[in-house]
Amino acid sequence: MSTPSVSIEQLSKRYRIGAHRADYATLRERIAGMFRFREATPETRDIWALRDINFEIAQGEALGLIGHNGAGKSTLLKILSRITEPTEGRAVLHGRVASLLEVGTGFHPELTGRENIFLNGAILGMTRAEIRRNFDAIVAFAEIDKFLDTPVKRYSSGMYVRLAFAVAAHLTPEILLIDEVLAVGDVEFQRRCLGRMNEVARSGRTVVFVSHNLSSIERLCTRVALISQGKLARLGSPREVVSYYLSDRTDAFGSNDLRDFPDRQGTGRARIVGIDLLSREGARIDVVPFRTSFAIRLRYECAERVAAPYVGLSILNPHNERIFLTNTLEGGLTIEAIEGKGHCDCVLAQPNFLPGIYYLEAWITDETRGAFADHLRMIGKFEIVVGEEMEENLASLTIPDRGNVWLDAEWSLQRE
């Protein structure tokens, strides 16, 4: 039996929240401190980001890691990358490791793109000859040839991630670790990245890929691990684990309360606390007849006044892919500020989504901070169904791989 590329045994990682770290002090300050009243020590508590993780990754395997934000996926990759050490257990890796965990990791902002390719390659353990051999391919993949001699501090986030991925993927590591950084790039770049990762896996090297894009996970990976609350909840084929993950998510229209929804990001100055799907008459529903108008109500609470926000939402398919996006800015609604409690309604008139299961993504921007105030994804599960008048068309409307949208199309034929 061949040696696994990665072996994870009883792996756990603990963080201590609220622990006071002693500052460096001069002798004079230490003596003076002996005569001061001691402040109460802040209460500390332990958070286990990972707990008793056990599995192996075979050589040449592409493993996907999925789970909620805060589940422990990125912590696991940081341990595999030797950025942080486990509290208990161990991770044994056989081969050279290249990791792409955050945009710009391993880059020096004052150095040019050319200089950073050599610097990053050296950090990854490559020789100068190896870097030179792959240099042209890296530049071509990253599409930065015009900016090669420009300091990377002047690069956009998209240029940063293109260069970082190109270096990590072209310098022949035995193990490639990729976090959710590909979300920065455009669609074409993501397609090329997935193609490159496929090439890496087919060449006998190992890929560990973290993503919220479940469609990409299913296309690229041979196995998927679901991490939930720091534990390994499921390990198996992509279709099996992704289906389990989706079926295990809370039906937000059933509970209607999002105050304790765990998978969220933002400053917290405003929070989306509830979501309702409403019929044309204003009644709460969780099923929408095909091509029937409905409304989505987002209820919010503000910890403080938020100036010039905008509210947005997306319709997602079960693979966490956006098929529709809208926001108050595009809709012509200017919001001067929000505070206290309130709600925002979005009416979708005669939507053309095909019958099936859909989810919502919702957010409130915090423009003064240049970030989200709150951002929730894969919430509000609902279903589009076919009414009795179109029952005979149900089979054709639900053909696999048909997509998610219906458009009225007119055909004609002319013989010449």
C-alpha positions in Angstrom: 0.0 0.0 0.0 1.4 3.4 -1.0 2.2 6.1 1.6 -0.5 8.7 1.9 0.4 12.2 0.8 -1.2 13.7 3.9 -1.9 11.9 7.2 -4.0 13.7 9.9 -4.1 12.0 13.3 -6.2 13.2 16.3 -5.7 16.8 15.2 -7.1 19.5 17.5 -6.5 23.2 17.7 -7.4 25.4 20.7 -7.5 29.2 20.9 -7.7 31.0 24.3 -10.1 33.9 24.1 -9.5 36.9 26.4 -6.1 35.7 27.6 -3.8 38.6 28.7 -0.4 38.7 27.1 2.3 40.3 29.3 3.9 43.4 27.8 7.6 44.0 27.9 8.5 46.5 30.6 11.5 48.4 31.9 12.9 47.8 35.4 11.5 51.2 36.5 8.0 50.3 35.2 8.1 46.9 37.0 9.0 48.5 40.3 6.3 51.2 39.9 3.8 48.5 39.1 4.4 46.8 42.5 2.7 49.8 44.2 -0.4 50.0 41.9 -3.7 48.3 42.4 -3.9 45.2 40.2 -6.7 45.2 37.7 -9.0 42.3 37.6 -7.8 39.6 35.1 -10.2 39.4 32.2 -12.1 36.1 32.0 -10.6 33.6 29.6 -12.3 30.8 27.7 -11.1 28.1 25.3 -12.4 27.8 21.8 -11.7 24.5 19.9 -11.4 25.5 16.3 -10.6 21.8 15.4 -11.3 18.7 17.5 -10.1 15.1 16.9 -9.8 15.3 13.1 -8.6 12.0 11.5 -8.3 11.2 7.8 -5.7 10.5 5.1 -5.3 12.0 1.6 -3.8 9.8 -1.0 -1.1 10.8 -3.5 -2.7 12.4 -6.5 -6.0 13.0 -4.8 -8.0 16.2 -5.0 -9.8 16.7 -1.7 -12.4 19.4 -1.2 -13.1 21.0 2.2 -16.6 22.5 2.8 -18.5 23.8 5.7 -19.9 27.0 7.3 -17.7 30.1 7.9 -15.9 29.5 11.2 -16.2 25.7 10.9 -12.4 25.2 11.0 -11.5 24.8 7.3 -9.0 27.6 7.1 -7.5 26.6 10.5 -6.9 23.1 9.1 -5.1 24.5 6.0 -2.9 26.8 8.2 -1.8 23.7 10.2 -1.1 21.8 7.0 0.9 24.8 5.7 2.9 25.0 9.0 1.6 28.5 9.7 0.2 27.5 13.0 0.8 24.4 15.2 -1.9 22.0 16.4 -2.7 21.9 20.2 -3.0 18.1 20.0 -2.3 15.4 17.4 -0.3 15.8 14.3 -0.4 16.2 10.5 2.3 14.4 8.5 2.9 15.6 4.9 5.1 13.8 2.4 6.4 16.2 -0.2 6.9 19.9 -0.9 3.9 22.1 0.0 2.7 25.2 -1.8 -0.2 27.1 -0.2 -2.4 29.9 -1.3 -4.4 30.9 1.8 -4.7 34.7 1.5 -4.3 37.2 -1.2 -0.7 38.4 -1.3 0.6 36.0 1.2 4.4 35.8 0.8 4.6 38.9 -1.3 6.6 42.0 -0.4 4.6 45.1 -1.4 7.7 47.2 -2.3 9.1 44.5 -4.7 8.0 44.2 -8.3 6.0 41.3 -9.7 9.2 39.9 -11.2 11.1 40.0 -7.9 8.2 38.6 -6.0 8.0 35.6 -8.3 11.6 34.7 -7.3 11.0 35.6 -3.6 7.8 33.5 -3.4 9.3 30.6 -5.3 12.3 30.6 -2.9 9.9 30.7 0.1 8.2 27.6 -1.4 11.5 25.8 -1.5 12.2 26.1 -5.3 15.7 26.6 -6.8 16.5 29.6 -8.9 16.8 27.3 -11.9 13.3 25.9 -11.4 11.8 29.4 -11.1 13.5 30.5 -14.3 12.2 27.4 -16.1 8.6 28.2 -15.2 8.9 32.0 -15.3 7.3 32.6 -18.7 4.4 30.2 -17.9 3.7 32.0 -14.6 3.7 35.4 -16.3 1.4 34.2 -19.1 -1.0 32.6 -16.7 -1.2 35.6 -14.4 -1.6 38.0 -17.4 0.6 40.7 -15.8 3.4 41.0 -18.4 2.7 44.8 -18.7 3.1 45.3 -15.0 5.9 42.8 -14.3 8.3 45.5 -13.2 5.7 47.5 -11.2 5.7 47.1 -7.3 2.9 44.8 -6.3 1.6 47.3 -3.8 0.1 49.0 -6.9 -1.6 45.8 -8.1 -5.4 45.3 -7.7 -6.6 42.4 -5.6 -7.4 40.5 -8.8 -3.8 40.9 -10.1 -2.5 39.9 -6.7 -4.4 36.7 -6.6 -3.6 35.8 -10.3 0.1 36.2 -9.6 0.0 34.3 -6.3 -2.0 31.4 -7.8 0.3 31.2 -10.9 3.4 31.0 -8.7 1.9 28.3 -6.4 0.5 26.2 -9.2 3.5 26.3 -11.6 6.3 25.6 -9.3 5.7 21.9 -9.1 4.8 21.3 -5.4 3.8 17.7 -4.4 1.0 19.2 -2.3 -1.1 22.3 -3.3 -3.3 23.9 -0.7 -5.9 26.4 -1.9 -8.2 28.5 0.3 -11.2 30.5 -0.9 -9.0 33.1 -2.6 -10.3 32.3 -6.1 -13.4 34.3 -5.3 -11.4 37.5 -6.0 -10.8 36.6 -9.7 -13.2 36.9 -12.6 -15.1 34.0 -14.1 -12.6 33.3 -16.8 -9.7 33.3 -14.3 -11.6 30.9 -12.0 -12.2 28.6 -15.0 -8.4 28.6 -15.8 -7.6 28.0 -12.1 -9.8 25.0 -11.9 -8.3 23.7 -15.2 -4.8 24.2 -13.7 -5.8 22.4 -10.5 -7.1 19.5 -12.6 -3.8 19.3 -14.4 -1.9 19.3 -11.1 -4.1 16.5 -9.7 -3.8 14.4 -12.9 0.0 14.7 -12.8 0.0 12.7 -9.6 0.2 15.6 -7.1 -2.2 16.3 -4.3 -4.7 19.2 -4.1 -6.6 20.3 -1.0 -9.2 22.9 -2.0 -11.5 25.0 0.3 -14.4 26.6 -1.4 -18.1 27.7 -0.9 -18.7 27.1 -4.6 -20.1 23.6 -4.4 -20.3 23.2 -8.2 -16.5 23.8 -8.4 -15.9 21.3 -5.6 -18.0 18.6 -7.4 -16.2 19.2 -10.7 -12.6 19.2 -9.3 -12.5 16.9 -6.3 -12.5 13.1 -6.0 -13.4 13.2 -2.3 -15.0 15.8 -0.1 -14.7 16.4 3.7 -17.4 18.3 5.6 -16.1 20.2 8.6 -18.8 21.3 11.1 -18.0 23.1 14.4 -14.4 21.9 14.3 -15.2 18.3 13.7 -15.1 16.0 10.7 -18.9 15.5 10.0 -18.7 13.6 6.7 -16.1 12.2 4.3 -16.9 10.6 1.0 -17.8 11.2 -2.6 -18.5 14.8 -3.7 -22.1 14.2 -4.6 -22.9 12.4 -1.3 -21.2 14.9 1.0 -22.5 18.0 -0.9 -26.1 16.6 -0.8 -25.7 15.9 2.9 -24.4 19.4 3.6 -27.3 21.0 1.7 -30.0 18.9 3.4 -28.5 19.6 6.8 -28.8 23.4 6.5 -31.5 25.3 8.4 -34.6 26.1 6.5 -34.8 29.8 7.3 -38.4 30.2 6.1 -39.3 27.5 8.6 -37.7 29.2 11.6 -37.8 32.8 10.1 -35.3 34.0 12.8 -31.6 34.7 11.7 -30.3 36.2 14.9 -28.2 33.0 15.7 -27.4 32.1 12.1 -23.7 31.1 12.3 -22.6 31.5 8.7 -22.3 35.4 8.5 -19.7 38.1 7.9 -19.6 41.8 8.5 -18.9 44.6 11.0 -22.1 43.9 12.9 -23.3 47.5 13.0 -26.5 46.3 11.3 -27.7 42.7 11.3 -30.3 40.8 9.2 -32.4 39.2 11.9 -35.2 37.7 9.8 -36.3 36.9 6.3 -39.8 36.3 4.9 -41.0 35.1 1.5 -44.4 36.8 0.8 -47.1 36.1 -1.8 -48.7 38.9 -3.8 -51.3 39.2 -1.1 -48.6 39.6 1.6 -49.0 36.1 3.2 -45.9 34.1 4.3 -45.1 31.3 1.9 -42.2 28.9 1.2 -43.5 27.6 -2.2 -43.8 29.8 -5.3 -45.8 28.8 -8.4 -43.9 29.0 -11.6 -43.8 32.5 -13.1 -45.8 34.0 -10.2 -44.7 37.3 -8.6 -43.5 37.2 -5.0 -41.7 39.4 -2.5 -38.7 38.9 -0.2 -38.7 40.9 3.1 -35.4 41.4 4.9 -35.8 42.4 8.6 -32.9 44.2 10.2 -31.7 45.6 13.6 -29.0 48.2 14.0 -26.6 48.5 16.9 -25.9 52.1 15.8 -26.8 54.4 12.9 -25.4 53.2 9.6 -25.1 56.0 6.9 -25.7 55.4 3.2 -26.0 51.6 3.2 -27.5 49.6 0.4 -29.3 46.3 0.8 -28.9 43.4 -1.6 -29.9 39.9 -2.3 -29.1 37.0 -4.7 -31.0 33.9 -5.7 -28.7 30.9 -5.5 -29.1 27.4 -6.9 -28.4 24.4 -4.7 -24.7 24.5 -5.7 -24.3 27.9 -4.1 -24.0 29.6 -7.5 -25.6 33.0 -8.1 -28.3 33.0 -10.8 -29.7 36.5 -10.1 -28.5 39.5 -8.1 -30.1 42.8 -7.2 -29.7 45.6 -4.7 -31.4 48.9 -3.7 -28.7 51.0 -5.5 -29.5 49.3 -8.8 -33.2 49.4 -8.1 -33.2 53.2 -7.7 -33.8 53.3 -3.9 -31.4 55.6 -2.1 -31.2 55.0 1.6 -29.9 57.9 3.6 -29.3 55.9 6.8 -30.8 53.1 8.8 -31.0 52.8 12.6 -33.1 50.8 15.1 -35.3 48.2 13.6 -36.9 48.0 10.1 -37.4 45.9 7.0 -36.7 46.2 3.3 -38.9 44.6 0.6 -37.9 43.4 -2.8 -40.7 42.4 -5.3 -39.8 40.0 -8.1 -42.5 40.4 -10.8 -43.2 37.3 -12.9 -39.8 35.6 -12.2 -38.7 33.0 -14.8 -36.8 30.6 -12.5 -37.4 27.0 -13.5 -39.1 24.6 -11.0 -36.7 23.5 -8.3 -35.0 24.3 -4.9 -33.4 27.7 -4.4 -31.7 29.6 -1.6 -31.1 33.3 -0.8 -28.0 35.4 -0.1 -28.6 38.7 1.6 -26.4 41.6 2.7 -26.3 45.2 4.1 -23.3 47.3 3.2 -21.5 49.5 5.7 -20.2 52.1 3.2 -18.4 54.2 5.8 -16.3 51.2 6.7 -15.9 49.9 3.1 -17.3 46.5 4.1 -20.4 44.5 4.7 -22.4 45.3 7.9 -23.9 41.8 7.6 -23.7 39.2 4.9 -25.5 35.8 5.0 -25.3 33.1 2.3 -27.4 30.0 1.6 -30.4 31.1 3.7 -34.1 31.1 3.0 -34.6 27.8 1.2 -37.7 27.9 -1.1 -39.2 26.0 -4.0 -40.6 27.0 -7.4 -43.4 24.6 -8.4 -45.5 24.1 -11.5 -49.1 25.0 -11.3 -51.9 22.7 -12.4 -52.3 24.5 -15.8 -48.7 23.5 -16.7 -48.5 20.1 -15.1 -48.2 18.4 -18.5 -44.9 20.4 -19.0 -43.4 19.4 -15.7 -41.1 16.7 -17.2 -39.6 19.1 -19.8 -39.2 21.9 -17.3 -37.2 19.8 -14.9 -34.8 18.0 -17.2 -31.4 17.7 -15.6 -28.8 20.2 -16.8 -31.5 22.4 -18.3 -30.3 25.3 -16.2 -32.3 27.6 -13.9 -34.1 30.1 -16.1 -37.0 29.9 -18.5 -37.1 32.4 -21.4 -39.9 32.8 -24.0 -38.3 32.0 -27.3 -39.8 32.2 -30.8 -38.6 29.8 -33.5 -39.1 30.0 -37.3 -37.9 28.0 -40.3 -37.4 29.2 -43.9 -36.4 26.9 -46.7 -34.0 28.4 -49.2 
